[in-house]
């Protein structure tokens, strides 16, 4: 197997990575994990293998592959320095996800180790981990690990996702292209390990957190129908923050290659959806409680579910604590005192100093707590070494502790007890047990499970001495920042803005001053939630949603398009296929009476073309087609009749249906017909003031006045605000025009009011009926369009045979422009393909074969 140095990754990071390789030979388990330290293995560049995943699996039952930056293992070098000793990491959330899976579901873990394994040992270690733990290690070379994890993850993604912009090199770190390249390279290594063990038809893949956000593209490129979910454990920032990231599109497109994307809170999901709307014009839809984004025919589900804790571990620790001296010692140490507790990682976003300042403020404003209230602050070591420089934060915290203790302390009493050494879960549980209130003042945090752990510890174990009190009712209180993920689920907590020190101080005073009955009520409410919404409930819910979202995977036709991070999978109905020029030309030649209906913008004219008149080539094609006496050719458009008449003036025999068919002209030498029964447009005087009202308040919007319709367009407005205004306007206009003979419809960046009789579908119906009445029932129908209004034509054509407008022998070609879900059965990629196909029909028109009688 050839390898290539990962140091030259500019092409890879810019999205020009090769297609992943051929499928491995079928085997129940991976044989050995092949690793070449310092290099990225390139698999065979086989384009054909990237577009299907139809190979039969070697396993008959579903399996879950959990992918995260780190495996749920603890590694320790043996005392004799010969080899490694591995054990499960009981603190790892990843390990407990299996609690929510079916008992017979096999679970594999893919991730890196938190130790550096010598290249010589890597194959042996990989085999041991696979055999004993079901773990597949991804060995990242140290220099790649440094740039990937300590660099891009911790210095760029982590600060940005927590709302810290790199205004200077000292705060957040400027974007570094080499770190991005390392991030892509590491994700590719993870993908190769997944590919080595995957059975694409049977396995689920669940990817975790911001370290692996581009992994979905690597896997989707290899297996189009893979059932794949992603959960983000950190916040997702508002679109204004996220859009500052230079590789914003690459990451967002990669995430959209997942089937289900999970977030802790609606706020995080809302920010993600806003980015999709502003950057890609994707709008979400909510149906029966589920949120989904339509992305090239695939529905990408959005899951909102805060993670829970593993109750079993805490309860087992509490049982052990009964026999330990620590709880009793702490109760003796803080006898007569009211303990407030903070447990945080040493992190710039945890707001530890804000908490200390709030405690200082509470002691000042409520002096009765001096000598009685104690804040115990446990500061766990920082995770990783790549975060923001913490020296300044640590100095500030120590100065605050010293100042507060000097001001309010006295012999036998210190208001601040600051612990900055690592504490095990046993010690942590002991502090939870004796604390009257837990305070979380993080300025931004993805979830934060400290309040959940505290609530379970305060409930204690039935018959145990380690509950919140030895005999009395169980009670607890929480003061939590409104900027953390667990805040919405803790309705009984006192929520605070941690930046408002005075308000936080008052909340802390309120929490410890509250009556026992109120504390008990809030505790019971929280415990009911925490005990039922544990980690097993969370993983089970995510798996169920993944199954539901992926239900159509094997029914639809899927294929991959796009290069690099522009890669995506188009998923369409199995009957939906590309229009074959040969097939349509053959049908065209055999036909005697043909109906050809063409949309204008986006079909025979490019949608965003500055030049609004057709080229000479297009005019020539239309003239040749409409000049055939066996053809009835129509341009069917939403444009006004004046602009269409001017643009298509050279086409004398061409039919035109303007303003969605309200006006029709069968050829250039005939008069315009009005298809509506009424020519009273008094409703415009009612609708126009409403549109003007919204136009004045929506920068970038405008009104287009047609003869029979009014159109409000907001293509140049802010996407989010424009969409909201359009929704509001739609309701407003429907209310105002409820008794008028008009239809109010929304389209792509427009809201249109038009007569009820104006519909492209009715145009098609009228043309078919007229041809049949003249004894020339159409035996060939071609209808091409590109937007929502053209779907009316496709629907009418689909039902025309059953309604006897067309015979059962009619060849019908309903064709949309672009690969997208449609009522049409065929597609062409763009206007150039439409023109090429029409040119072939025009050539067939000029050919003498059109006058033959065939074999009749």
PATOR-143170 format. One line per 3 residues: number of its first residue (from 1); their letters; for each residue x, z, y of C-alpha. Coordinates in steps of 0.05 Angstrom, whole numbers. Layout:
N
NUM	a	X:Z:Y ~ ...
This chain:
856
1	xxx	0:0:0 ~ 30:-21:66 ~ 35:28:124
4	xxx	45:20:198 ~ 73:68:249 ~ 19:103:289
7	xxx	62:102:351 ~ 39:33:370 ~ -35:48:378
10	xxx	-54:14:442 ~ -97:-38:407 ~ -128:15:363
13	xxx	-146:61:421 ~ -175:4:461 ~ -221:-10:404
16	xxx	-187:-68:369 ~ -180:-33:302 ~ -182:-72:237
19	xxx	-240:-70:188 ~ -231:-16:136 ~ -211:-40:68
22	xxx	-239:-56:0 ~ -279:-7:-39 ~ -240:35:-87
25	xxx	-252:30:-161 ~ -312:71:-183 ~ -293:141:-205
28	xxx	-328:207:-205 ~ -276:243:-165 ~ -217:222:-122
31	xxx	-154:216:-164 ~ -99:236:-115 ~ -97:236:-40
34	xxx	-44:188:-16 ~ -11:208:49 ~ 48:180:87
37	xxx	69:231:139 ~ 79:200:208 ~ 40:137:191
40	xxx	-30:110:189 ~ -47:72:126 ~ -80:5:140
43	xxx	-126:-18:86 ~ -140:-91:69 ~ -171:-128:127
46	xxx	-231:-156:89 ~ -287:-175:137 ~ -335:-190:80
49	xxx	-333:-119:55 ~ -352:-90:122 ~ -422:-118:125
52	xxx	-454:-92:62 ~ -453:-30:19 ~ -493:-54:-40
55	xxx	-446:-30:-95 ~ -477:16:-146 ~ -456:88:-141
58	xxx	-421:124:-199 ~ -460:187:-184 ~ -535:192:-196
61	xxx	-551:249:-149 ~ -541:260:-75 ~ -478:292:-50
64	xxx	-459:320:18 ~ -391:307:50 ~ -378:355:107
67	xxx	-325:331:155 ~ -294:377:207 ~ -227:385:242
70	xxx	-208:444:196 ~ -225:458:124 ~ -259:526:111
73	xxx	-195:552:78 ~ -140:602:92 ~ -71:580:72
76	xxx	-12:626:60 ~ 59:611:37 ~ 76:646:-28
79	xxx	126:703:-25 ~ 177:664:-65 ~ 169:606:-16
82	xxx	150:561:-74 ~ 82:531:-59 ~ 19:555:-25
85	xxx	-37:604:-37 ~ -107:584:-15 ~ -171:624:-7
88	xxx	-239:610:24 ~ -246:628:98 ~ -307:672:97
91	xxx	-313:669:173 ~ -321:593:172 ~ -390:567:190
94	xxx	-375:503:151 ~ -371:543:86 ~ -441:570:93
97	xxx	-477:504:106 ~ -487:496:31 ~ -537:554:33
100	xxx	-588:505:61 ~ -575:449:11 ~ -609:440:-56
103	xxx	-576:479:-112 ~ -556:416:-149 ~ -525:382:-89
106	xxx	-450:376:-94 ~ -411:391:-30 ~ -344:362:-11
109	xxx	-304:383:50 ~ -258:337:88 ~ -213:366:142
112	xxx	-143:387:161 ~ -106:451:145 ~ -82:501:197
115	xxx	-12:500:167 ~ 41:446:164 ~ 51:424:92
118	xxx	117:391:74 ~ 107:317:58 ~ 138:328:-11
121	xxx	83:378:-27 ~ 24:342:2 ~ 1:304:-61
124	xxx	4:367:-104 ~ -32:409:-51 ~ -86:355:-44
127	xxx	-99:354:-119 ~ -103:430:-123 ~ -151:434:-64
130	xxx	-195:380:-94 ~ -197:410:-163 ~ -206:483:-143
133	xxx	-244:480:-77 ~ -275:410:-71 ~ -234:400:-8
136	xxx	-200:336:13 ~ -143:352:63 ~ -125:305:119
139	xxx	-51:316:133 ~ -37:302:206 ~ 37:294:225
142	xxx	57:349:274 ~ 70:303:333 ~ 3:268:322
145	xxx	-32:336:315 ~ -3:359:381 ~ -28:299:420
148	xxx	-95:296:383 ~ -116:369:381 ~ -74:407:433
151	xxx	-75:345:477 ~ -138:303:479 ~ -186:353:448
154	xxx	-164:416:485 ~ -137:389:550 ~ -187:333:563
157	xxx	-251:337:522 ~ -258:413:520 ~ -252:424:596
160	xxx	-295:364:613 ~ -351:384:565 ~ -349:453:598
163	xxx	-356:421:668 ~ -283:426:690 ~ -261:362:724
166	xxx	-186:348:728 ~ -181:350:804 ~ -108:367:797
169	xxx	-58:363:740 ~ -59:440:735 ~ -134:445:724
172	xxx	-158:406:663 ~ -103:354:658 ~ -110:281:679
175	xxx	-130:229:629 ~ -71:210:585 ~ -78:143:548
178	xxx	-27:164:495 ~ -70:226:478 ~ -131:181:470
181	xxx	-92:136:423 ~ -73:197:382 ~ -146:219:380
184	xxx	-167:151:353 ~ -110:151:303 ~ -128:220:278
187	xxx	-201:201:271 ~ -179:140:231 ~ -140:184:184
190	xxx	-202:227:173 ~ -242:165:159 ~ -193:142:105
193	xxx	-200:209:69 ~ -276:203:71 ~ -272:131:44
196	xxx	-228:154:-14 ~ -282:199:-41 ~ -348:169:-17
199	xxx	-404:139:-58 ~ -438:102:-1 ~ -506:93:-33
202	xxx	-515:166:-53 ~ -475:209:-6 ~ -493:241:60
205	xxx	-437:250:111 ~ -444:305:163 ~ -391:304:217
208	xxx	-378:365:261 ~ -358:373:333 ~ -321:338:389
211	xxx	-256:330:351 ~ -286:273:310 ~ -332:236:358
214	xxx	-306:166:343 ~ -306:177:267 ~ -377:149:259
217	xxx	-354:79:282 ~ -298:77:230 ~ -346:96:174
220	xxx	-404:53:198 ~ -358:-7:203 ~ -342:3:129
223	xxx	-411:23:103 ~ -470:-4:142 ~ -522:36:105
226	xxx	-485:101:100 ~ -529:162:114 ~ -490:198:169
229	xxx	-503:255:217 ~ -463:285:273 ~ -471:354:305
232	xxx	-438:374:370 ~ -422:448:373 ~ -400:447:445
235	xxx	-442:433:507 ~ -454:360:526 ~ -444:355:601
238	xxx	-491:323:652 ~ -483:248:659 ~ -448:256:727
241	xxx	-393:296:692 ~ -390:255:628 ~ -386:189:664
244	xxx	-319:209:696 ~ -287:202:627 ~ -247:136:625
247	xxx	-266:125:552 ~ -339:144:561 ~ -369:81:531
250	xxx	-324:81:470 ~ -344:153:452 ~ -418:143:467
253	xxx	-422:79:425 ~ -386:114:368 ~ -436:171:368
256	xxx	-493:121:367 ~ -466:94:301 ~ -492:160:270
259	xxx	-563:164:243 ~ -576:233:270 ~ -542:268:328
262	xxx	-552:343:335 ~ -547:390:394 ~ -558:465:403
265	xxx	-605:459:462 ~ -652:410:496 ~ -607:412:558
268	xxx	-548:384:519 ~ -593:331:486 ~ -623:313:553
271	xxx	-554:301:583 ~ -536:257:524 ~ -600:217:530
274	xxx	-589:209:605 ~ -520:180:591 ~ -550:131:542
277	xxx	-602:111:594 ~ -554:103:652 ~ -497:70:615
280	xxx	-534:27:563 ~ -606:24:588 ~ -631:59:524
283	xxx	-695:99:532 ~ -716:151:481 ~ -785:158:450
286	xxx	-817:221:424 ~ -865:215:365 ~ -896:273:328
289	xxx	-843:320:353 ~ -784:276:335 ~ -739:244:388
292	xxx	-708:176:373 ~ -667:122:407 ~ -677:49:386
295	xxx	-607:21:380 ~ -605:-51:356 ~ -663:-40:308
298	xxx	-636:26:282 ~ -671:90:302 ~ -619:142:321
301	xxx	-651:210:314 ~ -638:267:363 ~ -640:337:332
304	xxx	-646:400:375 ~ -632:462:334 ~ -587:521:352
307	xxx	-542:543:295 ~ -553:610:261 ~ -507:661:230
310	xxx	-492:678:157 ~ -530:743:147 ~ -499:759:80
313	xxx	-428:768:106 ~ -449:817:161 ~ -494:856:115
316	xxx	-439:862:62 ~ -391:887:116 ~ -442:938:139
319	xxx	-449:965:68 ~ -374:976:65 ~ -375:1008:134
322	xxx	-418:1065:106 ~ -357:1090:70 ~ -308:1079:127
325	xxx	-289:1127:181 ~ -289:1076:238 ~ -362:1081:259
328	xxx	-360:1156:260 ~ -294:1156:298 ~ -323:1109:352
331	xxx	-385:1151:359 ~ -341:1212:369 ~ -297:1174:419
334	xxx	-356:1153:461 ~ -400:1214:450 ~ -446:1224:509
337	xxx	-430:1155:536 ~ -472:1092:540 ~ -431:1035:513
340	xxx	-437:963:538 ~ -398:914:496 ~ -367:846:508
343	xxx	-335:805:453 ~ -304:740:476 ~ -247:692:461
346	xxx	-193:691:514 ~ -220:629:549 ~ -226:608:621
349	xxx	-301:593:609 ~ -320:661:579 ~ -328:694:647
352	xxx	-294:759:626 ~ -271:777:696 ~ -341:763:724
355	xxx	-366:815:674 ~ -315:866:697 ~ -335:854:770
358	xxx	-408:864:751 ~ -391:930:717 ~ -353:951:780
361	xxx	-413:932:823 ~ -461:971:777 ~ -419:1034:783
364	xxx	-418:1027:859 ~ -492:1014:869 ~ -515:1062:814
367	xxx	-466:1121:818 ~ -506:1160:767 ~ -472:1117:713
370	xxx	-403:1139:735 ~ -375:1182:679 ~ -430:1158:632
373	xxx	-427:1082:624 ~ -368:1048:589 ~ -355:974:582
376	xxx	-315:958:519 ~ -286:888:527 ~ -256:857:464
379	xxx	-215:794:480 ~ -199:753:419 ~ -138:708:421
382	xxx	-147:638:450 ~ -163:583:400 ~ -106:534:397
385	xxx	-51:526:447 ~ -76:465:482 ~ -127:497:527
388	xxx	-123:510:602 ~ -65:556:621 ~ -92:626:614
391	xxx	-37:667:645 ~ -72:670:713 ~ -137:691:680
394	xxx	-103:746:639 ~ -68:774:701 ~ -134:774:739
397	xxx	-169:811:682 ~ -115:864:676 ~ -115:876:751
400	xxx	-190:885:751 ~ -187:934:693 ~ -133:974:727
403	xxx	-169:976:794 ~ -237:996:764 ~ -206:1050:720
406	xxx	-166:1078:778 ~ -227:1079:824 ~ -279:1108:776
409	xxx	-239:1139:719 ~ -225:1212:709 ~ -196:1255:654
412	xxx	-232:1239:589 ~ -268:1178:620 ~ -247:1106:630
415	xxx	-303:1058:651 ~ -266:998:623 ~ -237:997:552
418	xxx	-199:931:546 ~ -178:910:476 ~ -135:847:473
421	xxx	-111:851:401 ~ -145:813:344 ~ -201:852:310
424	xxx	-227:838:240 ~ -301:832:226 ~ -303:904:199
427	xxx	-278:931:266 ~ -325:885:304 ~ -385:908:265
430	xxx	-367:980:280 ~ -367:966:355 ~ -433:928:350
433	xxx	-464:988:315 ~ -449:1038:370 ~ -462:992:430
436	xxx	-526:1002:470 ~ -521:933:501 ~ -481:869:492
439	xxx	-463:829:554 ~ -445:755:550 ~ -424:726:617
442	xxx	-396:659:597 ~ -400:607:652 ~ -408:553:598
445	xxx	-410:559:523 ~ -437:514:468 ~ -473:568:429
448	xxx	-440:637:424 ~ -463:676:363 ~ -442:745:388
451	xxx	-514:765:407 ~ -539:745:337 ~ -485:786:302
454	xxx	-500:845:347 ~ -575:843:332 ~ -563:843:257
457	xxx	-514:901:262 ~ -563:942:304 ~ -617:931:251
460	xxx	-570:960:199 ~ -583:963:124 ~ -644:997:95
463	xxx	-625:1067:74 ~ -558:1061:110 ~ -525:1108:159
466	xxx	-497:1051:200 ~ -560:1029:237 ~ -568:1035:312
469	xxx	-586:1108:304 ~ -583:1154:244 ~ -658:1161:240
472	xxx	-695:1133:301 ~ -724:1064:313 ~ -677:1004:314
475	xxx	-664:980:384 ~ -617:934:421 ~ -609:901:489
478	xxx	-577:836:512 ~ -553:811:579 ~ -535:738:569
481	xxx	-513:681:613 ~ -565:626:623 ~ -508:576:611
484	xxx	-497:589:537 ~ -531:555:479 ~ -564:616:448
487	xxx	-598:637:513 ~ -663:596:502 ~ -675:626:433
490	xxx	-668:698:457 ~ -732:706:497 ~ -725:782:501
493	xxx	-655:781:531 ~ -643:790:606 ~ -616:723:628
496	xxx	-567:720:686 ~ -527:673:728 ~ -458:702:715
499	xxx	-431:675:781 ~ -480:722:816 ~ -443:787:805
502	xxx	-495:830:841 ~ -552:803:798 ~ -512:812:734
505	xxx	-497:884:754 ~ -571:897:764 ~ -587:865:697
508	xxx	-536:911:663 ~ -567:971:696 ~ -637:949:676
511	xxx	-615:938:604 ~ -587:1008:594 ~ -641:1042:635
514	xxx	-699:1010:597 ~ -745:1054:556 ~ -731:1060:481
517	xxx	-799:1030:464 ~ -783:968:505 ~ -714:962:473
520	xxx	-746:969:405 ~ -798:915:419 ~ -745:866:443
523	xxx	-700:882:385 ~ -755:869:334 ~ -771:803:367
526	xxx	-699:781:365 ~ -687:804:294 ~ -747:765:268
529	xxx	-717:702:298 ~ -645:714:278 ~ -661:734:207
532	xxx	-706:673:194 ~ -664:621:233 ~ -599:633:196
535	xxx	-545:582:180 ~ -581:561:116 ~ -645:547:154
538	xxx	-605:506:204 ~ -569:463:153 ~ -632:453:112
541	xxx	-669:429:174 ~ -613:381:193 ~ -611:352:122
544	xxx	-686:341:121 ~ -683:305:188 ~ -625:263:163
547	xxx	-665:242:102 ~ -725:224:145 ~ -684:185:195
550	xxx	-648:146:140 ~ -711:131:99 ~ -712:57:118
553	xxx	-637:45:107 ~ -646:6:42 ~ -709:-31:62
556	xxx	-681:-65:123 ~ -628:-119:128 ~ -565:-94:162
559	xxx	-503:-127:188 ~ -447:-108:234 ~ -430:-142:299
562	xxx	-380:-130:355 ~ -306:-114:358 ~ -271:-47:364
565	xxx	-314:8:392 ~ -365:-45:411 ~ -382:-48:337
568	xxx	-454:-32:319 ~ -501:-46:261 ~ -563:-89:273
571	xxx	-619:-67:227 ~ -679:-112:222 ~ -739:-127:178
574	xxx	-719:-164:114 ~ -763:-223:134 ~ -728:-230:201
577	xxx	-674:-283:199 ~ -636:-333:241 ~ -671:-398:255
580	xxx	-639:-455:216 ~ -632:-518:257 ~ -633:-561:195
583	xxx	-697:-529:170 ~ -734:-536:236 ~ -711:-608:247
586	xxx	-736:-626:177 ~ -804:-594:191 ~ -806:-626:260
589	xxx	-794:-696:233 ~ -849:-689:181 ~ -901:-663:230
592	xxx	-953:-706:265 ~ -979:-658:318 ~ -931:-609:348
595	xxx	-941:-550:395 ~ -878:-525:430 ~ -883:-463:474
598	xxx	-822:-440:512 ~ -810:-380:557 ~ -769:-395:620
601	xxx	-723:-338:641 ~ -679:-315:584 ~ -699:-373:540
604	xxx	-686:-441:571 ~ -653:-407:631 ~ -601:-351:625
607	xxx	-633:-285:645 ~ -583:-265:699 ~ -566:-335:723
610	xxx	-555:-341:798 ~ -577:-414:795 ~ -652:-412:784
613	xxx	-663:-486:769 ~ -651:-518:701 ~ -590:-562:690
616	xxx	-595:-637:682 ~ -584:-627:607 ~ -644:-581:601
619	xxx	-688:-627:643 ~ -668:-686:599 ~ -685:-648:535
622	xxx	-752:-625:562 ~ -769:-696:584 ~ -751:-725:516
625	xxx	-792:-673:479 ~ -853:-676:525 ~ -849:-753:526
628	xxx	-867:-756:452 ~ -942:-768:447 ~ -944:-725:385
631	xxx	-917:-664:423 ~ -952:-615:468 ~ -895:-579:504
634	xxx	-908:-519:551 ~ -865:-473:592 ~ -901:-406:590
637	xxx	-874:-358:643 ~ -890:-298:686 ~ -863:-335:747
640	xxx	-908:-362:802 ~ -934:-434:796 ~ -899:-456:861
643	xxx	-829:-437:837 ~ -841:-467:768 ~ -869:-532:797
646	xxx	-808:-540:841 ~ -758:-524:787 ~ -791:-569:735
649	xxx	-813:-625:781 ~ -774:-680:744 ~ -813:-664:679
652	xxx	-878:-703:692 ~ -908:-694:623 ~ -889:-621:614
655	xxx	-945:-569:612 ~ -935:-505:652 ~ -970:-438:645
658	xxx	-952:-395:705 ~ -963:-321:718 ~ -971:-307:645
661	xxx	-1023:-362:638 ~ -1069:-345:695 ~ -1053:-415:721
664	xxx	-1045:-474:673 ~ -1027:-546:684 ~ -1027:-593:625
667	xxx	-979:-643:657 ~ -947:-659:724 ~ -1001:-709:745
670	xxx	-1060:-661:731 ~ -1088:-605:774 ~ -1077:-532:762
673	xxx	-1131:-496:723 ~ -1149:-423:733 ~ -1158:-388:667
676	xxx	-1190:-326:697 ~ -1265:-320:704 ~ -1259:-287:772
679	xxx	-1219:-308:833 ~ -1232:-243:868 ~ -1166:-208:881
682	xxx	-1194:-150:922 ~ -1159:-103:874 ~ -1093:-123:906
685	xxx	-1113:-87:969 ~ -1120:-24:927 ~ -1057:-33:885
688	xxx	-1008:-55:939 ~ -1011:10:981 ~ -996:50:919
691	xxx	-936:6:902 ~ -911:10:974 ~ -914:85:970
694	xxx	-868:86:910 ~ -823:31:939 ~ -810:73:1002
697	xxx	-790:133:960 ~ -749:95:908 ~ -686:65:936
700	xxx	-669:-2:902 ~ -741:-20:884 ~ -783:-77:911
703	xxx	-851:-111:905 ~ -861:-183:884 ~ -928:-211:905
706	xxx	-955:-268:862 ~ -1020:-306:871 ~ -1053:-269:814
709	xxx	-1009:-208:803 ~ -966:-154:835 ~ -900:-134:805
712	xxx	-860:-71:823 ~ -788:-78:799 ~ -735:-23:799
715	xxx	-676:-58:767 ~ -629:-37:824 ~ -656:35:829
718	xxx	-625:97:797 ~ -644:88:723 ~ -670:158:712
721	xxx	-709:164:776 ~ -735:92:772 ~ -761:104:701
724	xxx	-795:169:723 ~ -826:135:783 ~ -850:77:740
727	xxx	-883:125:692 ~ -917:161:749 ~ -938:96:782
730	xxx	-968:71:717 ~ -1014:132:713 ~ -1030:127:787
733	xxx	-1049:53:784 ~ -1090:61:720 ~ -1130:115:755
736	xxx	-1140:76:820 ~ -1157:10:784 ~ -1198:40:727
739	xxx	-1260:-1:744 ~ -1224:-66:762 ~ -1216:-126:715
742	xxx	-1140:-118:712 ~ -1087:-94:664 ~ -1030:-48:685
745	xxx	-969:-57:642 ~ -897:-33:642 ~ -839:-78:622
748	xxx	-764:-78:628 ~ -752:-47:697 ~ -821:-70:721
751	xxx	-893:-47:728 ~ -942:-104:733 ~ -1015:-109:752
754	xxx	-1048:-174:730 ~ -1118:-199:712 ~ -1140:-180:642
757	xxx	-1148:-254:624 ~ -1074:-268:639 ~ -1035:-265:575
760	xxx	-984:-310:542 ~ -1021:-299:477 ~ -1085:-328:507
763	xxx	-1044:-388:531 ~ -1023:-402:459 ~ -1094:-393:435
766	xxx	-1120:-442:487 ~ -1068:-495:470 ~ -1083:-491:395
769	xxx	-1158:-494:407 ~ -1152:-554:454 ~ -1109:-592:404
772	xxx	-1158:-578:347 ~ -1218:-600:390 ~ -1183:-666:404
775	xxx	-1173:-678:330 ~ -1099:-662:332 ~ -1094:-594:301
778	xxx	-1022:-572:305 ~ -983:-577:240 ~ -918:-554:272
781	xxx	-912:-495:321 ~ -849:-472:356 ~ -853:-413:402
784	xxx	-791:-382:434 ~ -787:-322:481 ~ -742:-263:497
787	xxx	-782:-205:526 ~ -841:-160:515 ~ -893:-208:545
790	xxx	-873:-261:494 ~ -893:-214:438 ~ -966:-230:456
793	xxx	-952:-302:437 ~ -918:-283:372 ~ -977:-238:353
796	xxx	-1029:-293:366 ~ -988:-343:327 ~ -981:-294:269
799	xxx	-1057:-288:265 ~ -1073:-361:282 ~ -1079:-385:210
802	xxx	-1126:-329:189 ~ -1169:-345:251 ~ -1171:-419:232
805	xxx	-1135:-442:296 ~ -1080:-469:251 ~ -1083:-496:181
808	xxx	-1050:-462:122 ~ -1001:-520:119 ~ -976:-510:190
811	xxx	-902:-497:197 ~ -896:-439:245 ~ -830:-420:278
814	xxx	-839:-358:322 ~ -769:-343:349 ~ -742:-288:394
817	xxx	-677:-293:434 ~ -628:-240:412 ~ -623:-198:349
820	xxx	-675:-145:362 ~ -740:-118:332 ~ -796:-168:344
823	xxx	-862:-195:318 ~ -826:-261:311 ~ -796:-279:243
826	xxx	-736:-317:270 ~ -683:-306:322 ~ -630:-345:360
829	xxx	-572:-308:392 ~ -576:-333:464 ~ -601:-389:510
832	xxx	-543:-435:491 ~ -567:-434:419 ~ -639:-447:443
835	xxx	-615:-508:482 ~ -574:-533:423 ~ -634:-527:377
838	xxx	-681:-562:427 ~ -629:-617:435 ~ -630:-629:360
841	xxx	-706:-634:362 ~ -701:-683:421 ~ -651:-725:381
844	xxx	-701:-726:323 ~ -754:-747:373 ~ -712:-807:394
847	xxx	-700:-826:321 ~ -744:-880:291 ~ -757:-835:231
850	xxx	-810:-799:271 ~ -856:-859:265 ~ -852:-863:189
853	xxx	-912:-844:147 ~ -868:-810:96 ~ -901:-817:28
856	x	-973:-811:49
